[in-house]
Amino acid sequence: MFGKVGKFVGEVRTELHKATWPWDPKERGFKKYKQLSDSTVVVLIATLLLGAYVAFTDFVMLQAIKAVTIGLGGGGGG
């Protein structure tokens, strides 16, 4: 059991050393992660914009459905 785990961890290490990373290994500090932080900001902004679009569309559709159902006599009232 532990032999398999050790082998797996060793293979993962080997593959990670083969990988190319988006930063220069000589850079230090925050500059090293500039591309990562820039991409994170882009993803957050895109998520906020998409969320606002979905919320706005949901609100418009809700109002349209209310207008149609009340307009067809679904407003209750007896």
HELIX and SHEET records of a PDB file:
HELIX    1   1 PHE A    2  LYS A   18  1                                  17    
HELIX    2   2 GLY A   29  TYR A   33  5                                   5    
HELIX    3   3 LYS A   34  GLY A   71  1                                  38    
END                                                                             
